[in-house]
């Protein structure tokens, strides 16, 4: 039966990789090539001239930097805030701790679109629209990260925490030296998933940014696609350049991404 599963896996991999391969090949075709049959998409001549044109005449690299910078900041701050919040709910006894957990849990029941208008009004009152702060700060609240990390902190025996407290360690020492190293796999998984979510975020940047110098890739790419709606090569070049960073991230952190999906129960 193993060879049957291998064949089915290869077939599935082919269907998933075929659009990617097609995009890469079309991106190095020459502009204005006549396409009559399917074979014409894959035949020479090839050229990287369109890559040079896109990189020199558009703000694609600037938008890539914006996406990367915002995603890195959101990832670091979100994981830090979620780790501290989940540690407090899991290991620090305080009044209404259970109520606080259910309050965070209720955040999963509210779709992001339902709070987008009040969120925009708050950002406007804080005067952070059209800025990196406006792109980063509203994305830091992550109930999923808090709940997932809390489940890992709950798995650490309370006896271990109590023994460290007897030795004189404070709350911050316990959090930094004991809890974080033990939950490193969960932290890595949540960091990767948070990075991908921020990288692909479209709605909030679309509402909070009007300066094209601050556009992220999900915002900037559609504006370029409208300019090249009758061409095939340039849109494929744009998609290839914008996809490379996240493809490299997936190749490097494939195991952590799969583990993160299994930990959070996210599908799709």
C-alpha positions as CSV (number, residue, x, y, z in Angstrom):
1,X,0.0,0.0,0.0
2,X,2.9,2.3,0.5
3,X,3.5,2.8,-3.2
4,X,-0.2,3.7,-3.7
5,X,0.1,6.5,-1.1
6,X,3.4,7.6,-2.7
7,X,1.7,7.8,-6.2
8,X,-1.3,9.7,-4.8
9,X,1.1,12.1,-3.0
10,X,3.0,12.7,-6.1
11,X,-0.2,13.4,-8.1
12,X,-1.4,15.8,-5.4
13,X,2.0,17.5,-5.3
14,X,1.9,17.9,-9.1
15,X,-1.5,19.7,-9.0
16,X,-0.3,22.0,-6.2
17,X,3.1,22.8,-7.9
18,X,1.8,23.1,-11.5
19,X,0.5,26.7,-11.1
20,X,3.7,27.8,-9.4
21,X,5.9,26.3,-12.1
22,X,3.6,27.9,-14.8
23,X,3.9,31.3,-13.1
24,X,7.7,31.0,-13.0
25,X,8.0,30.0,-16.6
26,X,5.6,32.7,-17.9
27,X,7.4,35.3,-15.8
28,X,10.6,34.9,-17.9
29,X,8.8,34.9,-21.3
30,X,9.3,37.9,-23.6
31,X,6.6,40.4,-23.8
32,X,4.3,40.3,-26.8
33,X,4.9,36.6,-27.5
34,X,2.1,35.0,-29.5
35,X,0.4,32.2,-27.6
36,X,-1.6,29.8,-29.7
37,X,-1.3,26.4,-28.0
38,X,-0.4,25.3,-24.4
39,X,3.1,24.4,-25.5
40,X,3.8,28.0,-26.5
41,X,3.7,28.9,-22.8
42,X,6.8,26.8,-22.1
43,X,8.9,27.3,-25.2
44,X,11.8,29.8,-25.6
45,X,12.9,32.5,-26.0
46,X,13.2,33.5,-22.3
47,X,14.3,36.9,-20.9
48,X,14.6,38.6,-17.5
49,X,14.1,42.1,-19.0
50,X,10.7,42.4,-17.4
51,X,12.1,41.7,-14.0
52,X,14.5,44.7,-14.4
53,X,11.6,46.9,-15.6
54,X,9.4,46.0,-12.7
55,X,12.1,46.5,-10.1
56,X,13.2,49.8,-11.6
57,X,9.8,51.4,-12.5
58,X,7.6,50.3,-9.6
59,X,7.6,50.5,-5.8
60,X,7.4,46.7,-5.4
61,X,10.6,46.4,-3.4
62,X,9.5,49.2,-1.1
63,X,6.2,47.4,-0.6
64,X,8.0,44.2,0.1
65,X,10.1,46.0,2.8
66,X,6.9,47.4,4.3
67,X,5.3,44.0,4.4
68,X,8.4,42.4,5.9
69,X,9.0,45.1,8.5
70,X,5.3,45.2,9.6
71,X,5.2,41.4,9.7
72,X,8.3,41.1,11.8
73,X,7.2,43.8,14.3
74,X,3.7,42.3,14.6
75,X,5.2,38.8,15.1
76,X,7.6,39.8,17.8
77,X,5.2,42.0,19.7
78,X,2.2,39.7,19.4
79,X,4.1,36.6,20.6
80,X,5.6,38.7,23.5
81,X,2.2,40.0,24.6
82,X,0.5,36.7,24.2
83,X,3.2,34.8,26.1
84,X,3.0,37.2,29.1
85,X,-0.8,37.2,29.1
86,X,-1.1,33.4,28.8
87,X,1.6,32.9,31.6
88,X,-0.3,35.2,33.9
89,X,-3.6,33.5,33.3
90,X,-2.1,30.0,33.7
91,X,0.4,30.4,36.5
92,X,-0.3,33.6,38.5
93,X,-3.2,33.3,40.9
94,X,-5.3,36.5,40.9
95,X,-9.0,37.4,41.3
96,X,-11.2,36.8,38.2
97,X,-8.5,34.8,36.5
98,X,-11.1,32.4,35.0
99,X,-13.3,35.3,33.9
100,X,-10.3,36.8,32.2
101,X,-9.7,33.6,30.3
102,X,-13.3,33.4,29.1
103,X,-13.0,37.1,28.1
104,X,-10.1,36.2,25.9
105,X,-11.9,33.1,24.6
106,X,-14.8,35.3,23.6
107,X,-12.6,37.2,21.3
108,X,-12.6,34.1,19.0
109,X,-16.3,34.5,18.6
110,X,-16.1,38.0,17.2
111,X,-15.1,38.3,13.5
112,X,-12.5,41.0,12.8
113,X,-14.8,42.7,10.3
114,X,-17.3,43.4,13.2
115,X,-14.8,45.7,15.0
116,X,-13.1,47.3,12.0
117,X,-15.1,50.5,12.3
118,X,-14.5,51.2,16.0
119,X,-10.8,50.2,15.4
120,X,-10.5,52.7,12.6
121,X,-12.1,55.4,14.8
122,X,-9.6,54.6,17.6
123,X,-6.7,54.7,15.2
124,X,-7.9,58.0,13.8
125,X,-8.3,59.5,17.3
126,X,-4.7,58.4,18.1
127,X,-3.5,60.0,14.9
128,X,-1.7,56.8,13.8
129,X,-3.3,56.4,10.3
130,X,-0.9,56.4,7.4
131,X,2.0,55.3,9.6
132,X,3.8,52.1,10.6
133,X,2.3,52.4,14.1
134,X,-1.2,52.3,12.5
135,X,-0.3,49.1,10.6
136,X,1.3,47.3,13.6
137,X,-0.5,48.2,16.8
138,X,-4.0,47.1,15.9
139,X,-2.7,43.7,14.9
140,X,-1.2,42.8,18.2
141,X,-4.3,41.4,19.9
142,X,-4.4,37.6,19.2
143,X,-6.8,35.5,21.3
144,X,-5.6,32.4,19.4
145,X,-2.0,32.9,20.5
146,X,-3.1,33.5,24.1
147,X,-5.2,30.3,24.2
148,X,-2.7,28.1,22.5
149,X,0.2,29.3,24.7
150,X,-1.9,29.0,27.9
151,X,-2.5,25.3,27.1
152,X,1.2,24.8,27.0
153,X,1.8,26.7,30.2
154,X,-0.9,24.6,31.8
155,X,1.1,21.5,30.9
156,X,4.1,22.7,33.0
157,X,3.7,21.2,36.5
158,X,2.9,23.7,39.3
159,X,5.3,21.8,41.5
160,X,8.2,22.9,39.2
161,X,7.1,26.6,39.5
162,X,6.7,26.3,43.3
163,X,10.2,24.7,43.7
164,X,11.8,27.5,41.7
165,X,9.9,30.1,43.9
166,X,11.3,28.4,47.0
167,X,14.8,28.9,45.6
168,X,14.1,32.7,45.5
169,X,13.2,33.2,41.8
170,X,10.7,35.9,41.0
171,X,7.9,36.0,38.5
172,X,10.0,37.4,35.7
173,X,12.8,34.8,36.3
174,X,10.3,32.0,36.2
175,X,8.7,33.3,33.0
176,X,12.0,34.0,31.2
177,X,14.2,31.1,32.4
178,X,11.7,28.3,33.0
179,X,8.5,28.8,31.1
180,X,9.7,30.2,27.8
181,X,12.3,27.5,27.1
182,X,9.8,24.8,27.9
183,X,7.2,26.2,25.4
184,X,9.7,27.1,22.6
185,X,8.0,24.9,20.0
186,X,4.6,26.6,20.6
187,X,6.2,30.0,20.5
188,X,7.9,29.2,17.2
189,X,4.7,27.9,15.7
190,X,2.7,30.9,16.8
191,X,5.4,33.3,15.5
192,X,5.4,31.7,12.1
193,X,1.6,31.7,11.8
194,X,1.5,35.3,13.0
195,X,4.1,36.3,10.4
196,X,2.1,34.7,7.6
197,X,-1.2,36.2,8.7
198,X,0.4,39.7,8.9
199,X,2.1,39.2,5.5
200,X,-1.2,38.4,3.9
201,X,-3.3,40.9,5.7
202,X,-5.2,43.2,3.3
203,X,-8.3,44.7,4.9
204,X,-6.7,46.8,7.7
205,X,-3.9,48.2,5.6
206,X,-6.4,49.0,2.9
207,X,-8.4,51.1,5.4
208,X,-5.7,52.7,7.3
209,X,-3.1,53.6,4.6
210,X,-3.5,56.0,1.7
211,X,0.1,56.8,1.1
212,X,1.5,54.5,-1.6
213,X,4.9,54.6,0.1
214,X,3.4,52.8,3.0
215,X,1.5,50.2,1.0
216,X,2.1,46.5,1.8
217,X,2.2,43.9,-0.9
218,X,-1.5,42.8,-0.7
219,X,-2.4,46.5,-1.2
220,X,0.2,47.4,-3.8
221,X,-0.1,44.4,-6.1
222,X,-3.7,45.1,-7.2
223,X,-2.8,48.6,-8.3
224,X,-0.1,47.2,-10.6
225,X,-2.4,44.5,-11.9
226,X,-4.8,47.1,-13.1
227,X,-2.0,48.7,-15.1
228,X,-1.1,45.4,-16.8
229,X,-4.5,43.9,-17.2
230,X,-3.9,43.0,-20.9
231,X,-0.4,41.5,-20.3
232,X,0.6,38.1,-18.9
233,X,4.3,38.4,-18.3
234,X,4.3,41.5,-16.0
235,X,1.6,40.2,-13.6
236,X,3.5,36.9,-13.4
237,X,6.8,38.7,-12.6
238,X,5.0,40.7,-9.9
239,X,3.5,37.6,-8.4
240,X,6.8,35.8,-8.5
241,X,8.7,38.6,-6.8
242,X,6.1,39.0,-4.1
243,X,5.8,35.3,-3.5
244,X,9.5,34.6,-3.1
245,X,9.9,35.8,0.6
246,X,7.0,33.7,1.8
247,X,8.0,30.7,-0.2
248,X,11.5,30.8,1.3
249,X,10.0,31.1,4.7
250,X,7.9,28.1,4.1
251,X,10.8,26.0,2.8
252,X,13.0,26.9,5.9
253,X,10.3,26.5,8.5
254,X,8.1,23.8,7.0
255,X,8.1,21.6,10.0
256,X,7.2,24.4,12.4
257,X,4.4,25.6,10.1
258,X,2.8,22.2,9.9
259,X,3.2,21.8,13.7
260,X,1.7,25.2,14.3
261,X,-1.4,24.3,12.1
262,X,-1.8,21.1,14.1
263,X,-1.5,22.9,17.4
264,X,-4.1,25.6,16.6
265,X,-6.5,23.4,14.6
266,X,-6.4,25.9,11.7
267,X,-7.5,24.5,8.4
268,X,-7.6,25.8,4.9
